[in-house]
Amino acid sequence: MHRHSYACGEASLQGQADKIDSSGRGSAGAGDDVKKGAEAEIMKKVATRLQDFESLITSQLSTFATDFEKKLFHVYRSIGAMKPIDGAGAGDTGLDTMAEDVDQLKFDVGELQNLLTNSKGEVSQTNRIVLACERNMEDFKAAMDAVNVDLAEMRARVDATHSITTCRQRVEATMTAEISTMHLDSCDIQEALKNHDSWMEGMSNTLQQMQEKEENWSEDMINLKNELTAKLDTKVDNVAWKEATDELDAAVKTIYGLVSALRLDADANRRKGDETLANVRHDITAVETNLEESKSKLAMDTDHAINALNGRIDFTNKDLAATQDSLHTTQKSLSDCFHEVAVVRSDVERNVADIEELALTREPLVRHAVSPELLAKATGSALQLQALQLDFLLFRLATVEDHLAAKESTSQPAASADSPKRLERTSQAWMATGADQLSVPHRSFVYVKTATASDNGWIHAELADDEATAGWLPLGVLEQLEEGQRWMRTKAKWEARDESQCSAEIGDFCLVWVDLLTQEPSECCSCCICCKSIGRSSNRKTTSHAM
């Protein structure tokens, strides 16, 4: 009955182990996103079930030892009750033999009752183990469902990444079309300028022609005056001469007025054309500058977003790979443990069966040739061998747990507490996607550990107002300062002594230009104090307060 119960329990445990292996192989593709908390919960439940199985084996071994001691006690009693065969006391020998037979029968009945009780306990214990294994399988299926949900989320994130890349390509195409349009507009403006230049050249030619006509008119007037003078010399009619002279003077004044108006119009048109040309050139330069700045800013923002997203994807892939390796190692260790438990159980059953068979088949020899000390020594050595096998199994289980703990501790690079810190400000808000990451709002101050910067774009940071709150941040979230600038925090209060200095309270954040440090105990910093005095002038002012 012992062997049958052990065989049933072993078959059920082996079936559960095969189910776990098949489930692990079927969900290997979907187990990349298994959370560390779920894995730790599964390992805790497995350790609890192994402890229950260990207690069951210990109770069974103690029961076997008790039964064997009872058998030895009965053997010792039988040997002690033996009397020498000398023919004396023949009347009492039959009664003693009958009493011994009755005692033997009582002992056998009690042993059968104990075996029946133990068999019932083993059956109930085996049923409990089977139910616990079924519950473990349900928990494992729930964990696999969570893994599938995480995989779906990861696919959604990858789709979002593809959509962001597509949007970037669309924006680049739009910018290229706008640049082409601006180039066409620039070409149109240049053609207009060329037409204006040609018009100005035509106006210059016209002015030159007008000047030549004016010179011709002056010569004609001089010739006319000469002719009139000659005619007047020949004529004596003063009235006609005066009238002719007045008409000529009026014509000359009219011609001078027309020429002066033409010059003023030409000068006004030239000045207006020069001003229009200067405005057009200034507008073209401003448009090209704004276009280049917009293009560089858009490319920089897109590169930062893509780098941060690539860093998160690389970090997630590494975490998933480490989790998958840990899961495979755990499954292999559990399979080895189940196999070793089955081997130890079969060895224990075989040793107990051999001892019982040896005790039953060689009972007469034991009575005559074996001493009680030798039997006790053989029993103790068998129990000691079984205890050593159990200790080795416990050592293997402890090694598996240490290996899992080491995997969990090395899944995320540890942040050294002695690494130097530097004050930084975030340029955008960040929401943590894991338990080891840090959530920060927009334009908040954090202390970053420079020695923890990783190759995939992550760094360990602490909140400036609450250093107990720490975690990992992507480098793209931090604000990029110019060369020579640095964020610092005041450690004492300072009152400005003149207009070139700025006041500060304890714990205020200042933007400092470290390359403008003077010989006196002062530094050049921005008066834009981001906590206490927001809205102050952002010009550089010298303060005598040591940061």
C-alpha positions as CSV (number, residue, x, y, z in Angstrom):
1,M,0.0,0.0,0.0
2,H,2.9,2.3,0.7
3,R,4.3,1.7,-2.7
4,H,1.0,2.2,-4.4
5,S,0.4,5.6,-2.7
6,Y,4.0,6.7,-3.5
7,A,3.5,5.6,-7.1
8,C,0.2,7.6,-7.4
9,G,1.8,10.7,-5.9
10,E,4.8,10.5,-8.1
11,A,2.7,10.0,-11.2
12,S,0.6,13.1,-10.3
13,L,3.6,15.2,-9.6
14,Q,5.3,14.1,-12.8
15,G,2.1,14.9,-14.8
16,Q,2.0,18.4,-13.2
17,A,5.7,18.9,-14.0
18,D,5.1,17.9,-17.7
19,K,2.2,20.4,-17.8
20,I,4.4,23.2,-16.5
21,D,7.1,22.3,-19.1
22,S,4.6,22.2,-21.9
23,S,3.0,25.5,-20.8
24,G,6.4,27.1,-20.6
25,R,7.3,25.9,-24.1
26,G,4.0,27.0,-25.5
27,S,4.2,30.5,-24.1
28,A,7.9,31.1,-24.6
29,G,7.1,33.6,-27.4
30,A,4.6,35.4,-25.2
31,G,6.6,35.3,-22.0
32,D,9.1,38.1,-22.9
33,D,7.1,40.7,-20.9
34,V,6.6,38.6,-17.6
35,K,6.7,41.0,-14.7
36,K,9.2,40.4,-11.9
37,G,6.5,40.5,-9.3
38,A,4.5,37.7,-10.9
39,E,7.7,35.6,-11.2
40,A,8.6,36.2,-7.6
41,E,5.0,35.2,-6.6
42,I,5.3,31.9,-8.6
43,M,8.7,31.1,-7.0
44,K,7.3,31.8,-3.5
45,K,4.4,29.4,-4.2
46,V,6.7,26.7,-5.6
47,A,9.0,27.1,-2.5
48,T,5.9,26.7,-0.2
49,R,4.8,23.5,-2.1
50,L,8.4,22.1,-1.8
51,Q,8.4,22.8,1.9
52,D,5.0,20.9,2.3
53,F,6.5,18.0,0.3
54,E,9.6,18.1,2.5
55,S,7.5,18.0,5.7
56,L,5.5,15.0,4.2
57,I,8.8,13.1,3.5
58,T,10.1,13.9,7.0
59,S,6.8,12.6,8.7
60,Q,6.9,9.4,6.5
61,L,10.6,8.8,7.5
62,S,9.7,9.3,11.2
63,T,6.8,6.9,10.8
64,F,9.1,4.3,9.1
65,A,11.7,4.7,11.9
66,T,9.0,4.2,14.6
67,D,7.6,1.1,12.9
68,F,11.1,-0.3,12.5
69,E,11.9,0.4,16.2
70,K,8.7,-1.4,17.2
71,K,9.7,-4.4,15.1
72,L,13.2,-4.5,16.6
73,F,11.6,-4.2,20.1
74,H,9.4,-7.2,19.3
75,V,12.4,-9.2,18.0
76,Y,14.4,-8.3,21.2
77,R,11.4,-9.4,23.3
78,S,11.1,-12.7,21.4
79,I,14.9,-13.4,21.8
80,G,14.7,-12.5,25.5
81,A,11.7,-14.8,26.0
82,M,13.5,-17.8,24.5
83,K,14.4,-20.5,27.0
84,P,16.9,-23.4,26.7
85,I,15.5,-26.7,25.6
86,D,16.3,-29.0,28.6
87,G,12.9,-30.8,29.1
88,A,12.1,-28.9,32.2
89,G,8.9,-27.0,32.6
90,A,7.1,-28.7,29.7
91,G,3.7,-27.7,31.2
92,D,4.5,-24.0,31.2
93,T,6.1,-24.0,27.7
94,G,2.7,-24.3,25.9
95,L,1.2,-21.4,27.8
96,D,4.2,-19.2,27.1
97,T,4.1,-20.1,23.4
98,M,0.4,-19.3,23.2
99,A,0.9,-15.9,25.0
100,E,3.7,-15.1,22.6
101,D,1.5,-16.0,19.7
102,V,-1.2,-13.8,21.0
103,D,1.2,-10.9,21.5
104,Q,2.5,-11.5,18.0
105,L,-1.0,-11.4,16.6
106,K,-1.8,-8.2,18.5
107,F,1.4,-6.6,17.3
108,D,0.6,-7.6,13.7
109,V,-3.0,-6.2,14.0
110,G,-1.6,-2.9,15.4
111,E,0.9,-2.7,12.6
112,L,-1.8,-3.3,10.0
113,Q,-3.9,-0.5,11.7
114,N,-0.9,1.8,11.5
115,L,-0.3,0.9,7.9
116,L,-4.0,1.6,7.1
117,T,-3.9,5.0,8.9
118,N,-0.6,6.0,7.2
119,S,-2.1,5.0,3.8
120,K,-5.1,7.1,4.4
121,G,-2.9,10.1,5.5
122,E,-0.7,9.6,2.4
123,V,-3.8,9.5,0.1
124,S,-5.2,12.7,1.6
125,Q,-1.8,14.4,1.4
126,T,-1.4,13.3,-2.2
127,N,-4.8,14.7,-3.0
128,R,-3.8,18.0,-1.3
129,I,-0.6,18.1,-3.3
130,V,-2.6,17.5,-6.6
131,L,-5.1,20.3,-5.7
132,A,-2.2,22.6,-4.9
133,C,-0.5,21.8,-8.2
134,E,-3.8,22.5,-10.0
135,R,-4.0,25.9,-8.2
136,N,-0.4,26.6,-9.2
137,M,-1.4,25.8,-12.8
138,E,-4.3,28.2,-12.6
139,D,-1.9,30.9,-11.2
140,F,0.6,30.1,-14.0
141,K,-2.2,30.4,-16.6
142,A,-3.2,33.8,-15.1
143,A,0.5,34.9,-15.3
144,M,0.6,33.8,-18.9
145,D,-2.5,35.9,-19.6
146,A,-0.8,38.9,-18.0
147,V,2.2,38.2,-20.2
148,N,-0.1,38.2,-23.3
149,V,-1.6,41.5,-22.2
150,D,1.9,43.0,-21.7
151,L,2.9,41.8,-25.2
152,A,-0.2,43.5,-26.7
153,E,0.8,46.7,-24.9
154,M,4.3,46.4,-26.3
155,R,2.9,45.9,-29.8
156,A,0.7,49.0,-29.4
157,R,3.8,51.0,-28.3
158,V,5.7,49.7,-31.4
159,D,2.7,50.8,-33.6
160,A,2.8,54.2,-31.9
161,T,6.5,54.4,-32.7
162,H,5.8,53.6,-36.4
163,S,3.1,56.3,-36.5
164,I,5.5,58.9,-35.0
165,T,8.1,58.0,-37.7
166,T,5.5,58.4,-40.4
167,C,4.4,61.8,-39.0
168,R,8.0,62.9,-39.0
169,Q,8.4,61.9,-42.7
170,R,5.2,63.8,-43.5
171,V,6.5,66.9,-41.6
172,E,9.8,66.6,-43.5
173,A,7.9,66.4,-46.8
174,T,5.8,69.5,-45.8
175,M,8.9,71.4,-44.9
176,T,10.6,70.5,-48.2
177,A,7.5,71.7,-50.1
178,E,7.5,75.0,-48.1
179,I,11.2,75.5,-48.8
180,S,10.6,74.9,-52.5
181,T,7.8,77.5,-52.4
182,M,10.1,80.0,-50.6
183,H,12.7,79.4,-53.3
184,L,10.2,80.1,-56.0
185,D,9.1,83.3,-54.2
186,S,12.7,84.3,-53.9
187,C,13.1,83.8,-57.6
188,D,10.0,85.9,-58.3
189,I,11.3,88.7,-56.0
190,Q,14.7,88.6,-57.8
191,E,13.0,88.9,-61.1
192,A,11.0,91.9,-59.8
193,L,14.2,93.5,-58.6
194,K,15.7,92.9,-62.0
195,N,12.7,94.6,-63.6
196,H,12.9,97.5,-61.1
197,D,16.6,97.9,-62.0
198,S,15.8,97.9,-65.7
199,W,13.1,100.5,-65.0
200,M,15.6,102.6,-63.0
201,E,18.0,102.4,-65.9
202,G,15.3,103.5,-68.2
203,M,14.5,106.4,-65.9
204,S,18.2,107.3,-65.8
205,N,18.3,107.3,-69.6
206,T,15.1,109.4,-69.7
207,L,16.7,111.9,-67.3
208,Q,19.8,112.1,-69.4
209,Q,17.7,112.7,-72.5
210,M,15.8,115.4,-70.6
211,Q,19.1,117.0,-69.5
212,E,20.3,116.9,-73.1
213,K,17.0,118.5,-74.3
214,E,17.4,121.1,-71.5
215,E,20.9,121.9,-72.8
216,N,19.5,122.1,-76.4
217,W,16.7,124.4,-75.2
218,S,19.3,126.6,-73.4
219,E,21.3,126.8,-76.7
220,D,18.1,127.5,-78.6
221,M,17.2,130.2,-76.1
222,I,20.6,131.7,-76.4
223,N,20.4,131.6,-80.2
224,L,16.9,133.1,-80.0
225,K,18.1,135.8,-77.7
226,N,20.9,136.6,-80.2
227,E,18.5,136.6,-83.1
228,L,16.1,138.8,-81.1
229,T,18.9,141.1,-80.2
230,A,20.0,141.3,-83.8
231,K,16.4,141.9,-84.9
232,L,15.9,144.5,-82.2
233,D,19.0,146.2,-83.2
234,T,17.6,146.4,-86.7
235,K,14.1,147.4,-85.4
236,V,13.1,150.3,-83.3
237,D,9.6,149.1,-82.2
238,N,10.1,149.0,-78.4
239,V,6.5,147.8,-77.7
240,A,6.8,144.7,-79.9
241,W,10.2,144.0,-78.5
242,K,8.9,144.1,-74.9
243,E,6.0,141.9,-75.7
244,A,8.3,139.4,-77.5
245,T,10.7,139.5,-74.5
246,D,7.9,139.0,-72.0
247,E,6.6,136.0,-74.0
248,L,10.1,134.5,-74.2
249,D,10.6,135.0,-70.4
250,A,7.2,133.3,-69.7
251,A,8.2,130.4,-72.0
252,V,11.6,130.1,-70.3
253,K,10.0,130.1,-66.8
254,T,7.5,127.5,-67.9
255,I,10.3,125.3,-69.2
256,Y,12.3,125.7,-66.0
257,G,9.2,124.7,-64.0
258,L,8.6,121.6,-66.0
259,V,12.3,120.6,-65.8
260,S,12.3,121.2,-62.0
261,A,9.1,119.1,-61.5
262,L,10.6,116.3,-63.6
263,R,13.7,116.3,-61.5
264,L,11.8,116.1,-58.2
265,D,9.6,113.3,-59.6
266,A,12.7,111.4,-60.7
267,D,14.4,111.8,-57.3
268,A,11.3,110.8,-55.4
269,N,10.9,107.7,-57.6
270,R,14.5,106.7,-57.1
271,R,14.3,107.1,-53.3
272,K,11.1,105.1,-53.2
273,G,12.6,102.3,-55.4
274,D,15.7,102.2,-53.1
275,E,13.5,101.9,-50.0
276,T,11.4,99.2,-51.6
277,L,14.5,97.2,-52.6
278,A,16.0,97.4,-49.1
279,N,12.7,96.2,-47.5
280,V,12.4,93.3,-50.0
281,R,16.0,92.3,-49.2
282,H,15.4,92.5,-45.4
283,D,12.2,90.4,-45.7
284,I,14.0,87.8,-47.8
285,T,16.8,87.5,-45.2
286,A,14.3,87.3,-42.3
287,V,12.3,84.6,-44.0
288,E,15.4,82.5,-44.8
289,T,16.6,82.9,-41.1
290,N,13.3,81.8,-39.7
291,L,13.1,78.9,-42.1
292,E,16.6,77.6,-41.1
293,E,15.8,78.0,-37.4
294,S,12.5,76.2,-37.7
295,K,14.1,73.4,-39.7
296,S,17.0,72.9,-37.2
297,K,14.6,73.1,-34.2
298,L,12.3,70.5,-35.7
299,A,15.2,68.2,-36.6
300,M,16.6,68.5,-33.0
301,D,13.2,67.8,-31.3
302,T,12.6,64.9,-33.6
303,D,16.1,63.4,-33.0
304,H,15.6,63.8,-29.2
305,A,12.3,62.1,-29.2
306,I,13.6,59.3,-31.4
307,N,16.7,58.8,-29.2
308,A,14.6,58.7,-26.0
309,L,12.1,56.2,-27.6
310,N,15.0,54.0,-28.9
311,G,16.5,54.1,-25.4
312,R,13.3,53.0,-23.8
313,I,12.8,50.2,-26.4
314,D,16.4,48.9,-25.9
315,F,16.0,49.0,-22.1
316,T,12.7,47.1,-22.4
317,N,14.2,44.5,-24.8
318,K,17.1,43.9,-22.4
319,D,14.7,43.6,-19.4
320,L,12.6,41.1,-21.4
321,A,15.6,39.0,-22.4
322,A,16.8,38.9,-18.8
323,T,13.3,37.9,-17.6
324,Q,13.0,35.2,-20.3
325,D,16.5,33.7,-19.4
326,S,15.5,33.7,-15.7
327,L,12.2,32.0,-16.5
328,H,14.0,29.3,-18.5
329,T,16.5,28.8,-15.7
330,T,13.7,28.5,-13.2
331,Q,11.8,25.9,-15.3
332,K,14.9,23.9,-15.7
333,S,15.8,24.0,-12.0
334,L,12.2,23.0,-11.1
335,S,12.3,20.1,-13.5
336,D,15.7,19.0,-11.9
337,C,14.2,19.3,-8.4
338,F,11.2,17.3,-9.2
339,H,13.4,14.6,-10.8
340,E,15.7,14.5,-7.8
341,V,12.7,14.3,-5.4
342,A,11.4,11.4,-7.4
343,V,14.8,9.7,-7.2
344,V,15.1,10.3,-3.5
345,R,11.6,8.9,-2.9
346,S,12.3,5.8,-4.9
347,D,15.6,5.3,-3.0
348,V,13.8,5.7,0.3
349,E,11.1,3.2,-0.7
350,R,13.6,0.8,-2.0
351,N,15.7,1.0,1.2
352,V,12.7,0.6,3.5
353,A,11.5,-2.4,1.4
354,D,14.9,-4.0,1.6
355,I,15.1,-3.5,5.4
356,E,11.6,-5.0,5.8
357,E,12.4,-7.9,3.6
358,L,15.7,-8.5,5.4
359,A,14.0,-8.3,8.8
360,L,11.3,-10.8,7.7
361,T,13.4,-13.3,5.8
362,R,16.4,-13.4,8.2
363,E,14.6,-13.2,11.5
364,P,15.9,-16.6,12.8
365,L,19.5,-15.6,11.9
366,V,19.0,-12.3,13.6
367,R,17.8,-13.9,16.7
368,H,20.9,-16.2,17.0
369,A,23.7,-14.3,15.3
370,V,23.0,-10.6,15.3
371,S,23.3,-8.5,18.4
372,P,21.0,-5.5,19.1
373,E,23.9,-3.1,18.8
374,L,24.6,-4.2,15.2
375,L,21.0,-3.8,14.2
376,A,20.7,-0.4,15.7
377,K,23.9,0.6,13.9
378,A,22.6,-0.6,10.5
379,T,19.3,1.2,11.0
380,G,21.1,4.4,11.9
381,S,23.3,4.3,8.8
382,A,20.3,3.9,6.5
383,L,18.5,6.8,8.2
384,Q,21.7,8.9,8.0
385,L,22.0,8.2,4.3
386,Q,18.5,9.3,3.7
387,A,19.1,12.5,5.8
388,L,22.1,13.3,3.7
389,Q,20.1,13.0,0.5
390,L,17.4,15.3,1.9
391,D,20.1,17.9,2.9
392,F,21.5,17.7,-0.7
393,L,18.0,18.4,-2.1
394,L,17.6,21.4,0.3
395,F,21.0,22.7,-0.8
396,R,19.9,22.5,-4.5
397,L,16.7,24.4,-3.7
398,A,18.6,27.1,-1.9
399,T,21.0,27.4,-4.8
400,V,18.1,27.9,-7.2
401,E,16.6,30.6,-5.0
402,D,20.0,32.4,-4.8
403,H,20.4,32.2,-8.5
404,L,16.9,33.8,-9.0
405,A,17.7,36.5,-6.5
406,A,21.0,37.3,-8.3
407,K,19.1,37.5,-11.7
408,E,16.6,39.9,-10.2
409,S,19.3,42.1,-8.6
410,T,21.3,42.3,-11.9
411,S,18.3,43.0,-14.2
412,Q,18.7,46.7,-13.6
413,P,22.1,48.4,-13.2
414,A,22.6,49.5,-9.5
415,A,23.1,53.2,-8.7
416,S,26.1,53.8,-6.6
417,A,25.4,55.9,-3.5
418,D,28.9,57.5,-3.6
419,S,28.8,58.7,-7.2
420,P,29.0,62.5,-7.7
421,K,25.7,64.4,-8.1
422,R,24.8,67.4,-10.4
423,L,21.8,69.6,-10.3
424,E,19.8,69.6,-13.5
425,R,16.3,70.9,-14.7
426,T,13.9,68.9,-16.8
427,S,12.8,70.3,-20.2
428,Q,9.6,68.3,-20.3
429,A,7.4,66.1,-18.1
430,W,8.1,62.3,-17.8
431,M,5.8,59.6,-16.6
432,A,7.5,56.4,-15.2
433,T,6.6,53.2,-17.1
434,G,8.3,50.9,-14.5
435,A,8.8,50.5,-10.7
436,D,12.5,51.5,-11.0
437,Q,11.8,54.7,-13.0
438,L,11.2,58.3,-11.7
439,S,8.2,60.5,-12.7
440,V,9.0,64.2,-12.9
441,P,6.9,67.3,-14.0
442,H,7.9,70.0,-16.5
443,R,10.7,72.3,-15.3
444,S,11.4,70.5,-12.1
445,F,14.9,70.2,-10.5
446,V,16.6,66.8,-9.9
447,Y,20.0,65.6,-8.7
448,V,21.6,63.2,-11.3
449,K,24.4,60.8,-10.6
450,T,26.9,61.3,-13.5
451,A,28.6,57.9,-12.9
452,T,25.3,56.0,-13.6
453,A,24.8,57.3,-17.2
454,S,24.3,54.2,-19.4
455,D,25.0,53.6,-23.1
456,N,21.3,53.4,-24.0
457,G,20.5,57.0,-22.7
458,W,19.4,56.5,-19.1
459,I,20.7,58.1,-15.8
460,H,19.8,57.7,-12.1
461,A,18.2,60.8,-10.6
462,E,16.7,62.1,-7.3
463,L,14.2,64.8,-6.7
464,A,15.8,68.0,-5.4
465,D,13.0,68.6,-2.9
466,D,12.7,64.9,-1.8
467,E,16.0,63.0,-2.3
468,A,14.3,59.8,-1.0
469,T,12.3,59.7,-4.2
470,A,14.7,58.3,-6.8
471,G,14.7,56.4,-10.1
472,W,15.9,56.2,-13.7
473,L,15.3,59.0,-16.2
474,P,16.1,59.3,-20.0
475,L,18.8,61.8,-20.8
476,G,16.5,63.5,-23.4
477,V,14.3,64.8,-20.6
478,L,17.0,67.0,-19.1
479,E,17.5,70.6,-20.2
480,Q,20.5,71.2,-22.4
481,L,22.6,74.3,-21.2
482,E,25.1,76.4,-23.0
483,E,28.8,75.9,-22.4
484,G,29.9,77.4,-19.1
485,Q,26.4,77.4,-17.6
486,R,25.4,75.3,-14.5
487,W,22.4,75.1,-12.2
488,M,23.2,75.6,-8.5
489,R,21.3,75.9,-5.2
490,T,21.9,78.6,-2.6
491,K,22.9,77.5,0.9
492,A,22.5,80.8,2.7
493,K,20.4,84.0,2.4
494,W,21.8,87.0,0.4
495,E,20.6,90.6,0.1
496,A,21.5,92.7,-2.9
497,R,23.8,95.6,-2.1
498,D,23.4,97.6,-5.3
499,E,21.6,97.4,-8.7
500,S,24.3,95.0,-10.2
501,Q,23.5,92.3,-7.6
502,C,20.5,90.1,-7.0
503,S,18.9,88.8,-3.7
504,A,18.4,85.1,-3.0
505,E,16.7,83.0,-0.3
506,I,17.9,79.7,1.2
507,G,17.3,76.9,-1.2
508,D,16.7,79.0,-4.3
509,F,17.9,77.7,-7.7
510,C,20.2,79.9,-9.8
511,L,21.6,79.5,-13.3
512,V,25.4,80.2,-12.9
513,W,28.1,81.2,-15.5
514,V,31.1,79.4,-13.9
515,D,33.5,80.8,-16.5
516,L,32.9,84.4,-15.2
517,L,34.0,83.6,-11.7
518,T,35.8,86.7,-10.2
519,Q,38.8,86.8,-7.9
520,E,36.6,87.8,-5.0
521,P,34.2,85.3,-3.4
522,S,31.5,85.9,-5.9
523,E,30.0,84.4,-9.1
524,C,28.1,85.7,-12.1
525,C,24.7,84.2,-12.3
526,S,21.2,84.7,-13.7
527,C,18.7,86.5,-11.5
528,C,15.9,84.2,-12.9
529,I,15.5,82.3,-9.6
530,C,13.1,79.6,-10.5
531,C,11.5,79.0,-7.1
532,K,11.2,82.2,-5.1
533,S,11.5,85.1,-7.6
534,I,10.1,83.9,-10.9
535,G,9.6,86.9,-13.2
536,R,12.8,88.8,-12.3
537,S,15.2,90.0,-15.0
538,S,17.1,87.2,-16.8
539,N,20.1,89.4,-17.5
540,R,23.5,88.4,-16.0
541,K,24.1,90.1,-12.7
542,T,27.0,89.6,-10.3
543,T,26.3,88.5,-6.7
544,S,28.8,88.3,-3.9
545,H,27.1,85.2,-2.4
546,A,29.1,82.0,-2.7
547,M,27.0,79.3,-4.2
